[in-house]
Amino acid sequence: MTIAELRGKLSPETTRQEDLLTSDVFGALKNVDRQAGLGGFLKLAGIELAADELATAEFSFWERMADRTEPDVIVRTASALLLIEAKYLSALGADRTQLRRELDGGKKLARPGQSLHLIAVTVDPACPDALDAFRQTLEPEEATRVHWTSWQQIAELMESICSDPEVDIVSRRYIEDLCRLFDRKNLRGFRGFTMLIDADQNAQLLSRQKAFAAKVANLIAGLRGILQDQNVVPLRSGRNMIERDGRSMSLEAAGDWVTTYYAYPMVDVNWTQQGLADASLVLKVFLDTAELGILGAIQLDRRSPQDLHRMVDNDAAGWCEGFREERFRELPFSEDAPVERDDVLVEWGEGRLAVYRKYPLCDFQDRPSIQILANQVIRFRDMMLQLAEWVTIHQDRFVEDDEG
């Protein structure tokens, strides 16, 4: 029936039947290379049998037990009795009575010396809760005899068999049809990204990206050591001190997901004592424009002095992603502002004020340039304290201008 389904000769109702899928898959495992097929399937469930047992294993489909319970497949070997319950579009029974009956019936079928195993096969990405709950009703030793795997894992096994040169050609051809069947039923799961460019070109792109990221990391590491002596420390602690892109991703704009910048948020350890707990510094390295930017921001709405700090901590400077020259404007009353108008760009609104300057990356090509960059960061750090005092003086008219 596999070929008929692949050729679209079966009705939609027929193709949705789990008995048909069971017949196709386990019928193949019965007839192809036993070590690769049946042995591989059992390993997915955590069971290993000797090669001679796999070769002589007997398959029985929908065999009726004494109480009329029918496991989908029963596999008998010299040392094991394997009961297989396969689910496709239906869920594993919440009441678990079927599994209980199959285990009880299997105990009666097992010959002396045969260990009993029950294997559930489902479409779930992980072991279903119903099976875990069923295991909890069993004695510990009996619970170890209940196993699980998924159709997606079986599909991966089929794919690996197709690429195994040790498997005979007849088995591989048989399995190739099953792989196409899994594709048709959308049971292959996520198989990784297919690169649409030449492999050599892809390797070059990845190498360039990794090299650039390494340079950014080295820059930040050197800068961090210098700035610590000036009491400027990462806003975040631990390994995640550098943010990449820092914005949410929309499924409708997947083309925007490419990395465009790295951000490194910082604070001065003395700002809290100086009444400036609502300020932040951010170093941003842009890949798309080959620029480096330094940004300092202050919360204008002093009713929530921690909002900006929390915003940067949670979003790691992602809120300033749109800071481009066209969005900046002159400060109100800038004649007395502690900002050199020709030197930095300024934005205010949404309860915050930011000063910003960009530099070409080509200005930072050697080790001494790290000290130059550190000096610029310190300059912005000092500017923040002066800006905070200036904002306090002009707070009311600042807000009026923003609202207007």
N, C-alpha and C positions, 0 to 999 in steps of 0.2 A: 504493500500500500504506500510505501514511501515515495516511489516514482509517481504514482497516481496523484498524490498530494502535491508533489513538486510541479507537476504538469497542470495543476488546477482542475483535476477531474473529479474531485470530491466536493460535496456540498459544504457550505460554511458550518452547518450543524455537525457534520461528520468530523471535520478537522478540529473541532473544539473538544472532541471526546478524549479523555485522558487514557482510556484503554487503547486507543489507536497509537498515541505517543508511546505508551508503555511497550506495546507490541513492536513498534519500529525500533526503539532504542535497545531494549533488552533482547529482542530477537537478534539484533546485530551483535551484542555482546556474547550471545550464545555461539555465534558462528565465526567471528573474527578471531585474530590472534588472542589467545586467552590471557597471556601474561600482560599484554598491553591493554586489552579491553576489560575483561572481568577483573584482572588484578589491579588495574588502575582505578576502576570504579570502587573496589573495596578499600583501597588506600584512601580515597576521598572520605570514606566513612570511618577511617581509623582502624581498618581490619587488614591484616596481612596473612596470606596463606601460601604454602609452598607451591612451587611451580607444578609439581606432579599432581597436586590436588586441584589446581586450577584447570589443568588439562583434562581431568576426568570428571569435572563437576557436571551435575545433572540439573537441567532447568525444567521447571514445571510452571505453567501459566494458569492463573485463576483456579488453582486446585482447591476443591471444597473440603473443608475440615469437618469433623464430626458434628459440630454445632452449626454447620452451613456457612461459617465464615470463610471468605475467600481472599487471602493475600494476593496481590497482583502477580508476584513472582515468588517462587520458592527455589532456592539453589541448594543442592545437597552435595557435600564433599565428604571425604572420609572423616574429617574432624569437626565439621561445622554444618549447621542447618541455618540458612540465611532466609529470613522472611523480608520481602520488600513491599512496602506500601507507597505507591506513587500517586501524587496529587499534582494536577495541572492547573485548572481554573477553579477548582474547588479547594476549600481550606481544610486543613487537618482538623478532624472533629474536636469541637470544644469539650465534649463530654468524655472523650478519650475511651469510650467503651469499646470501639473497634480495635484499638491498639491492645487493650487489655485482653480481649477475646483472642486476638492473634497470638499474643504471648502464651496464653493458657493452652491454646491449640497446638502451638509449636512445641511446648513441653511434652505433649503426648506423641507428637510425630518424631521427635529427636530420638535417635538410636543411642544406646550406651556409648559413651566416649565422644559424642557430638556436642559441641557447645552451641547454644542457641543465640542468634543475633537478630534483632529487628531493625531494619533500615528504612527510615522515612525519606522520601524524595519530594521536595516542594519547590516552588518558585521564589520562596522568600530569600532576601539578601543575607539573612542570618537565621540561626536556628529559631523556629517559631516558638512563641510563648507557650502554646498548647503542648508542645512536646516537652519543654522544660517542666511544665506543671505536671505532666504525666510522669516524668522521671521522679519527681518529688513524692509521688504516691508509692514508689517501689522501694524495696530493700536496696541498700547501697550496692551490693554485688550485682543484683538484677538490673539496676539502673545503668550500670556500665555496659550492658548488652543492648542498650537502645541507642541507635546512631542516627545521624542526619547528614544529608548532602543536598545540593540543589541542582536543578536542571542546568543552570548557568555554569556550575563547576563541571558538570558532565560535558557540556559543550566545549569548555576549555580542554578537557581531557581528549575529546574527539579531535580537536585541532592539533594537539600535540602528537597524537597517533599519526595523523596525516603527514606530519613533517619528520617522522622517525624513520630513518633509512633502514633500521633493523627490522621493521615490520614488513611483512610480505605485501606484494603489490595488490593482491586480491582483497586483503583486509583494508588496505588504504583506500581502495576504490569504494568499498562498502561504506567506510566511515565518511568519505567525502560527500556521499549522498546525505548522510545524517547531518553533517555540518551545514549543508544547504537547507535541510529541513529546520534546523535550529534558527537559521537566519530568517526563514519564512515565518516562523512562529515568534520571532523576536525574543529568542531565548539565549542569545549569545552573550548578553550582558555587555558591559563596557570593555572594549578590546584595545583601548589606547588610541592615540591620535595618529592618523595617517598623514605623513608629511607630503605636501603637494609640491615640493621643490626638490631639486637635485640633492642627493645625500651629501655630496661634497660642499655644496653651497650651504646646506643646512648646518653642517659641522662648522663652517666658517662663521655663520651668524651666531650660533650658540657660543662659539669660542670668543667672539667679540663681546657678546653680552656679559659673559662670565668675567672677561678681562676688565670690562668697564666697571662692573660691580665690585671687583676686587680692588680697583683703584679708588673707588668711592670709600670702601671699607678702610683702606690704608690711610686715606685722607682724614676720615673721621677719627681713626685711632690716634694719629699724630696730633690732630687738633684737640682732641679730648684731653690728652696729657698736658698740653700747654694751658688750656682754659681752666683746668682744675686748679692750677696755681693762682688763678684770678677769681676763684670761687664760682665759676660758671660750670654747671654740671648737667648731665642729661636729665630731661624731664622724666624719662622712663628709666627704670633700673633693670639690671639683668641683661639678657641677650637681645631683647626686643627694643633696643633703644633707637633703631633706625626704621623709618616707615617708608614703604614703597607705595607710591601713588596716593594712599590715604583717602580713598573715596569709595563709595559703594558702587557696585557694578550692576548695570541694567542689562537684562537679557536682550532687550530690543536694540542695544547699541554695543554689540560684542566687539566691534572694531575698535572701540575706545578702551578695550581692556589692556592693550599693550602698555608696558611700563613706560611712563613718561618722566617720572622724577623720583628721587629719593629725598626724604626729609629727616632732619635731625633736630628735634625740639629740645630746648635748653632753658634753664632758669639760673638766676643768681641766688646762691644760698642765703644771702643777706637781705633779699627783697622782702621777705615776710616781716623782719624786724624794721625795715624802712617803710612799711606801709604799702608795699608794692606786690602783694601776693597775687594780684590779678594781672600780671604781665608775663609774657613769654617771648623767647627768642627762637627763631627757626632758621636753620641752614638748609637750603634746597638746592639739589643738583639736578638740572634738567637734561634729559637725554635728547629731547626733540629739538631744542634750540642751542644746545652746547653752551649753556650758561649756568652760572652759580648765583644764587640769590641769598641775601640775608634779610630776614624780616623780624621786626619787633612789633609786638601788639599789646595794647592796653585795653582793658574793659572800661567803656565809658559809663555804663550803667552800674553805679556803685552799690545799688541795692542787692546785687548778687555778685559779690566780689570774686567768688570762686568759679563762676560760670565759664570764663574764658580758659582758666587753667584746666578745668574738667573737660572742656571741649577739645582742647589741644591734646590732652592726655588720652581721651577716648578715640579721637579721630586723627591724632598725630599730624596736625597741620593740614589735614585734608580740606578744611574750610577755606584755605587760601589758595586752592588749586586754580581758581579763576583769576588770580592776581596778575593781570597783564597791564601794560601801560595805558590802554584805553580806559581802564576802569579807575585810574587814579586821577585825583584832582587836587587843586591847591587847598591848603588849609584855610579855614576862616580865620581872620585876624592873624595871618601868617607873619606880619611884620615883627611880632615879638615872640614867635614860636622858636624853640630851640632846634630848628631843623634848617639845614641849608637847602633852599628850594631847588637849586640846580643840581643837587647831589643825590637826593632820595625822592622816591615816589611815595605818595600818601593816599590812603583810603580810609574813610570812616563810614559808618552806617551799621545797622543791626546791632547797635550797642557796643561797638568797638572801634578803635582807631589803630591803624597799622602804618608803619613806615617801612620802606622796602627799597632795596637797591640790588641790581643785577650786574654781574661781571662776566666777561667771556671766560670760558674754561681754559682757553689758551694762556690766560694770565697766570695759571697755576700749573706749571709743568715741572717743577723741581721741588726738592725738599725745603729750601729756604722760603718758598712761597707759602708754606703752611703758617709760618710766623706772621707773614703779611696778612693772611686771611684771619688769623687769630686777633690781630690788632684791629681789623675791621669789626669783628664780632664784639670785642671789648668796647669799641667806639659806640656801637649800637646799644650795648648794655648800659653805658653811661648816659646815652641819650634817653633811654627809657625813664630813668629817674627824673630827668629834667622835664620830659613830656608829661609825666604824671603830675608834677607840680603845676605845669601850664594848663593841663586839662581841668584841674581843680578850680583854677581861677575862671576859666571860660566855660565851665560845665553847662550852665543854663543856656547860653546862646549857642553852644555846640549842638545840644539836643534840639533846639528850635530850628536850627538850620537843617538838621537831619530830617526832622519831621516835615519841614516845608518842602 
